[in-house]
């Protein structure tokens, strides 16, 4: 049984993925243009600091992809796996970079993704229970 909230979660997930893809394309354009690509997280003071910022972003993105794959294999539900993996990514980015505009955006996306998924699950269980009682 599909609920409108599941459709909403699907739309939210697609929008997050599109935003994430656009951000990465823009970072590639900056990179090949010779511009620093991780300044959105924190301004690098020197070359070593720039490398550390890049490593931290890489570790967070790797954790996101690995957790997405692991959760997908374990649960088989992409939308739940995505919501949790993105939330893990958000927490790691917050730990590395603190509260800055990108991490605030990640927090918002993670919270809306998780809440829309679990609210849809709640509505589905509620509608199944009502149909069984009737």
Rosetta constraint file for C-alpha pairs under 8 A:
AtomPair CA 1 CA 124 HARMONIC 7.04 0.50
AtomPair CA 2 CA 6 HARMONIC 6.49 0.50
AtomPair CA 2 CA 7 HARMONIC 7.51 0.50
AtomPair CA 2 CA 124 HARMONIC 7.54 0.50
AtomPair CA 3 CA 7 HARMONIC 6.61 0.50
AtomPair CA 3 CA 120 HARMONIC 6.63 0.50
AtomPair CA 3 CA 123 HARMONIC 7.27 0.50
AtomPair CA 3 CA 124 HARMONIC 6.58 0.50
AtomPair CA 4 CA 8 HARMONIC 6.14 0.50
AtomPair CA 4 CA 120 HARMONIC 7.63 0.50
AtomPair CA 5 CA 9 HARMONIC 6.10 0.50
AtomPair CA 5 CA 116 HARMONIC 6.35 0.50
AtomPair CA 5 CA 117 HARMONIC 7.37 0.50
AtomPair CA 5 CA 119 HARMONIC 6.99 0.50
AtomPair CA 5 CA 120 HARMONIC 4.68 0.50
AtomPair CA 5 CA 123 HARMONIC 7.85 0.50
AtomPair CA 6 CA 10 HARMONIC 6.19 0.50
AtomPair CA 6 CA 116 HARMONIC 7.25 0.50
AtomPair CA 6 CA 117 HARMONIC 6.42 0.50
AtomPair CA 6 CA 120 HARMONIC 5.10 0.50
AtomPair CA 6 CA 121 HARMONIC 7.65 0.50
AtomPair CA 7 CA 11 HARMONIC 6.23 0.50
AtomPair CA 8 CA 12 HARMONIC 6.11 0.50
AtomPair CA 8 CA 116 HARMONIC 6.91 0.50
AtomPair CA 9 CA 13 HARMONIC 6.05 0.50
AtomPair CA 9 CA 79 HARMONIC 7.54 0.50
AtomPair CA 9 CA 113 HARMONIC 6.28 0.50
AtomPair CA 9 CA 116 HARMONIC 5.18 0.50
AtomPair CA 9 CA 117 HARMONIC 5.52 0.50
AtomPair CA 9 CA 120 HARMONIC 7.71 0.50
AtomPair CA 10 CA 14 HARMONIC 6.19 0.50
AtomPair CA 10 CA 79 HARMONIC 7.03 0.50
AtomPair CA 11 CA 15 HARMONIC 6.14 0.50
AtomPair CA 12 CA 16 HARMONIC 6.14 0.50
AtomPair CA 12 CA 112 HARMONIC 7.72 0.50
AtomPair CA 12 CA 113 HARMONIC 6.38 0.50
AtomPair CA 13 CA 17 HARMONIC 6.20 0.50
AtomPair CA 13 CA 79 HARMONIC 7.11 0.50
AtomPair CA 13 CA 82 HARMONIC 7.64 0.50
AtomPair CA 13 CA 83 HARMONIC 7.82 0.50
AtomPair CA 13 CA 113 HARMONIC 6.63 0.50
AtomPair CA 14 CA 18 HARMONIC 6.13 0.50
AtomPair CA 15 CA 19 HARMONIC 6.06 0.50
AtomPair CA 16 CA 20 HARMONIC 6.00 0.50
AtomPair CA 16 CA 109 HARMONIC 6.87 0.50
AtomPair CA 17 CA 21 HARMONIC 6.03 0.50
AtomPair CA 18 CA 22 HARMONIC 6.12 0.50
AtomPair CA 19 CA 23 HARMONIC 6.10 0.50
AtomPair CA 20 CA 24 HARMONIC 6.26 0.50
AtomPair CA 21 CA 25 HARMONIC 6.17 0.50
AtomPair CA 22 CA 26 HARMONIC 6.16 0.50
AtomPair CA 23 CA 27 HARMONIC 6.18 0.50
AtomPair CA 24 CA 28 HARMONIC 6.21 0.50
AtomPair CA 25 CA 29 HARMONIC 6.30 0.50
AtomPair CA 26 CA 30 HARMONIC 6.21 0.50
AtomPair CA 27 CA 31 HARMONIC 6.02 0.50
AtomPair CA 27 CA 37 HARMONIC 5.63 0.50
AtomPair CA 28 CA 32 HARMONIC 6.13 0.50
AtomPair CA 28 CA 37 HARMONIC 7.93 0.50
AtomPair CA 29 CA 33 HARMONIC 5.97 0.50
AtomPair CA 30 CA 34 HARMONIC 6.29 0.50
AtomPair CA 30 CA 35 HARMONIC 5.05 0.50
AtomPair CA 30 CA 36 HARMONIC 6.89 0.50
AtomPair CA 30 CA 37 HARMONIC 6.05 0.50
AtomPair CA 31 CA 35 HARMONIC 5.54 0.50
AtomPair CA 31 CA 36 HARMONIC 6.57 0.50
AtomPair CA 31 CA 37 HARMONIC 5.95 0.50
AtomPair CA 38 CA 42 HARMONIC 6.83 0.50
AtomPair CA 38 CA 43 HARMONIC 7.61 0.50
AtomPair CA 38 CA 50 HARMONIC 7.68 0.50
AtomPair CA 38 CA 53 HARMONIC 6.77 0.50
AtomPair CA 38 CA 54 HARMONIC 6.51 0.50
AtomPair CA 38 CA 57 HARMONIC 7.98 0.50
AtomPair CA 39 CA 43 HARMONIC 4.82 0.50
AtomPair CA 39 CA 44 HARMONIC 6.92 0.50
AtomPair CA 40 CA 101 HARMONIC 7.99 0.50
AtomPair CA 40 CA 102 HARMONIC 7.09 0.50
AtomPair CA 41 CA 53 HARMONIC 7.87 0.50
AtomPair CA 41 CA 97 HARMONIC 6.13 0.50
AtomPair CA 41 CA 100 HARMONIC 6.86 0.50
AtomPair CA 41 CA 102 HARMONIC 6.92 0.50
AtomPair CA 42 CA 53 HARMONIC 7.37 0.50
AtomPair CA 42 CA 97 HARMONIC 6.90 0.50
AtomPair CA 43 CA 50 HARMONIC 7.88 0.50
AtomPair CA 44 CA 49 HARMONIC 5.24 0.50
AtomPair CA 44 CA 50 HARMONIC 4.86 0.50
AtomPair CA 44 CA 53 HARMONIC 7.45 0.50
AtomPair CA 45 CA 49 HARMONIC 5.91 0.50
AtomPair CA 45 CA 50 HARMONIC 7.26 0.50
AtomPair CA 46 CA 50 HARMONIC 6.30 0.50
AtomPair CA 47 CA 51 HARMONIC 6.29 0.50
AtomPair CA 48 CA 52 HARMONIC 6.25 0.50
AtomPair CA 49 CA 53 HARMONIC 6.19 0.50
AtomPair CA 50 CA 54 HARMONIC 6.21 0.50
AtomPair CA 51 CA 55 HARMONIC 6.10 0.50
AtomPair CA 52 CA 56 HARMONIC 6.17 0.50
AtomPair CA 53 CA 57 HARMONIC 6.26 0.50
AtomPair CA 54 CA 58 HARMONIC 6.06 0.50
AtomPair CA 55 CA 59 HARMONIC 6.05 0.50
AtomPair CA 56 CA 60 HARMONIC 6.22 0.50
AtomPair CA 56 CA 96 HARMONIC 6.60 0.50
AtomPair CA 57 CA 61 HARMONIC 6.18 0.50
AtomPair CA 57 CA 93 HARMONIC 7.31 0.50
AtomPair CA 58 CA 62 HARMONIC 6.01 0.50
AtomPair CA 59 CA 63 HARMONIC 6.08 0.50
AtomPair CA 60 CA 64 HARMONIC 6.19 0.50
AtomPair CA 60 CA 89 HARMONIC 5.77 0.50
AtomPair CA 60 CA 92 HARMONIC 5.87 0.50
AtomPair CA 60 CA 93 HARMONIC 6.27 0.50
AtomPair CA 61 CA 65 HARMONIC 6.29 0.50
AtomPair CA 61 CA 89 HARMONIC 6.79 0.50
AtomPair CA 62 CA 66 HARMONIC 6.04 0.50
AtomPair CA 63 CA 67 HARMONIC 5.84 0.50
AtomPair CA 63 CA 88 HARMONIC 7.75 0.50
AtomPair CA 63 CA 89 HARMONIC 6.68 0.50
AtomPair CA 64 CA 68 HARMONIC 6.02 0.50
AtomPair CA 64 CA 85 HARMONIC 5.41 0.50
AtomPair CA 64 CA 86 HARMONIC 6.26 0.50
AtomPair CA 64 CA 88 HARMONIC 6.66 0.50
AtomPair CA 64 CA 89 HARMONIC 5.08 0.50
AtomPair CA 65 CA 69 HARMONIC 6.18 0.50
AtomPair CA 65 CA 85 HARMONIC 7.49 0.50
AtomPair CA 66 CA 70 HARMONIC 6.06 0.50
AtomPair CA 67 CA 71 HARMONIC 5.84 0.50
AtomPair CA 67 CA 85 HARMONIC 5.40 0.50
AtomPair CA 67 CA 88 HARMONIC 7.88 0.50
AtomPair CA 68 CA 72 HARMONIC 5.89 0.50
AtomPair CA 68 CA 81 HARMONIC 5.75 0.50
AtomPair CA 68 CA 82 HARMONIC 5.94 0.50
AtomPair CA 68 CA 84 HARMONIC 7.79 0.50
AtomPair CA 68 CA 85 HARMONIC 5.06 0.50
AtomPair CA 68 CA 86 HARMONIC 7.95 0.50
AtomPair CA 69 CA 73 HARMONIC 6.19 0.50
AtomPair CA 70 CA 74 HARMONIC 6.16 0.50
AtomPair CA 71 CA 75 HARMONIC 5.80 0.50
AtomPair CA 71 CA 76 HARMONIC 7.52 0.50
AtomPair CA 71 CA 81 HARMONIC 5.17 0.50
AtomPair CA 71 CA 85 HARMONIC 7.63 0.50
AtomPair CA 72 CA 76 HARMONIC 4.95 0.50
AtomPair CA 72 CA 77 HARMONIC 6.12 0.50
AtomPair CA 72 CA 78 HARMONIC 5.82 0.50
AtomPair CA 72 CA 81 HARMONIC 5.49 0.50
AtomPair CA 75 CA 81 HARMONIC 7.26 0.50
AtomPair CA 76 CA 81 HARMONIC 7.94 0.50
AtomPair CA 77 CA 81 HARMONIC 6.11 0.50
AtomPair CA 78 CA 82 HARMONIC 5.86 0.50
AtomPair CA 79 CA 83 HARMONIC 6.15 0.50
AtomPair CA 79 CA 117 HARMONIC 7.29 0.50
AtomPair CA 80 CA 84 HARMONIC 6.29 0.50
AtomPair CA 80 CA 114 HARMONIC 7.46 0.50
AtomPair CA 80 CA 117 HARMONIC 6.64 0.50
AtomPair CA 81 CA 85 HARMONIC 5.96 0.50
AtomPair CA 82 CA 86 HARMONIC 5.86 0.50
AtomPair CA 83 CA 87 HARMONIC 6.17 0.50
AtomPair CA 83 CA 110 HARMONIC 6.24 0.50
AtomPair CA 83 CA 113 HARMONIC 5.37 0.50
AtomPair CA 83 CA 114 HARMONIC 5.21 0.50
AtomPair CA 83 CA 117 HARMONIC 7.71 0.50
AtomPair CA 84 CA 88 HARMONIC 6.18 0.50
AtomPair CA 84 CA 110 HARMONIC 7.74 0.50
AtomPair CA 84 CA 114 HARMONIC 7.00 0.50
AtomPair CA 85 CA 89 HARMONIC 6.20 0.50
AtomPair CA 86 CA 90 HARMONIC 6.10 0.50
AtomPair CA 86 CA 106 HARMONIC 7.88 0.50
AtomPair CA 86 CA 110 HARMONIC 5.86 0.50
AtomPair CA 87 CA 91 HARMONIC 6.27 0.50
AtomPair CA 87 CA 106 HARMONIC 7.93 0.50
AtomPair CA 87 CA 107 HARMONIC 7.38 0.50
AtomPair CA 87 CA 110 HARMONIC 4.96 0.50
AtomPair CA 87 CA 111 HARMONIC 7.48 0.50
AtomPair CA 88 CA 92 HARMONIC 6.27 0.50
AtomPair CA 89 CA 93 HARMONIC 6.12 0.50
AtomPair CA 90 CA 94 HARMONIC 6.10 0.50
AtomPair CA 90 CA 103 HARMONIC 6.58 0.50
AtomPair CA 90 CA 106 HARMONIC 5.51 0.50
AtomPair CA 90 CA 107 HARMONIC 5.93 0.50
AtomPair CA 90 CA 110 HARMONIC 7.05 0.50
AtomPair CA 91 CA 95 HARMONIC 6.20 0.50
AtomPair CA 92 CA 96 HARMONIC 6.23 0.50
AtomPair CA 93 CA 97 HARMONIC 5.79 0.50
AtomPair CA 93 CA 98 HARMONIC 7.26 0.50
AtomPair CA 93 CA 103 HARMONIC 6.44 0.50
AtomPair CA 94 CA 98 HARMONIC 4.58 0.50
AtomPair CA 94 CA 99 HARMONIC 6.19 0.50
AtomPair CA 94 CA 103 HARMONIC 6.03 0.50
AtomPair CA 97 CA 103 HARMONIC 7.72 0.50
AtomPair CA 98 CA 103 HARMONIC 7.32 0.50
AtomPair CA 99 CA 103 HARMONIC 5.88 0.50
AtomPair CA 99 CA 104 HARMONIC 6.30 0.50
AtomPair CA 100 CA 104 HARMONIC 6.10 0.50
AtomPair CA 101 CA 105 HARMONIC 6.25 0.50
AtomPair CA 102 CA 106 HARMONIC 6.22 0.50
AtomPair CA 103 CA 107 HARMONIC 6.05 0.50
AtomPair CA 104 CA 108 HARMONIC 6.22 0.50
AtomPair CA 105 CA 109 HARMONIC 6.18 0.50
AtomPair CA 106 CA 110 HARMONIC 5.96 0.50
AtomPair CA 107 CA 111 HARMONIC 6.03 0.50
AtomPair CA 108 CA 112 HARMONIC 6.11 0.50
AtomPair CA 109 CA 113 HARMONIC 5.93 0.50
AtomPair CA 110 CA 114 HARMONIC 6.10 0.50
AtomPair CA 111 CA 115 HARMONIC 5.92 0.50
AtomPair CA 112 CA 116 HARMONIC 5.86 0.50
AtomPair CA 113 CA 117 HARMONIC 6.18 0.50
AtomPair CA 114 CA 118 HARMONIC 6.17 0.50
AtomPair CA 115 CA 119 HARMONIC 5.79 0.50
AtomPair CA 116 CA 120 HARMONIC 5.99 0.50
AtomPair CA 117 CA 121 HARMONIC 6.29 0.50
AtomPair CA 118 CA 122 HARMONIC 6.12 0.50
AtomPair CA 119 CA 123 HARMONIC 6.22 0.50
AtomPair CA 120 CA 124 HARMONIC 6.11 0.50
AtomPair CA 121 CA 125 HARMONIC 6.20 0.50
AtomPair CA 122 CA 126 HARMONIC 6.08 0.50
AtomPair CA 123 CA 127 HARMONIC 6.04 0.50
AtomPair CA 124 CA 128 HARMONIC 6.14 0.50
AtomPair CA 125 CA 129 HARMONIC 6.09 0.50
AtomPair CA 126 CA 130 HARMONIC 6.17 0.50
AtomPair CA 127 CA 131 HARMONIC 6.13 0.50
AtomPair CA 128 CA 132 HARMONIC 6.16 0.50
AtomPair CA 129 CA 133 HARMONIC 6.22 0.50
AtomPair CA 130 CA 134 HARMONIC 6.18 0.50
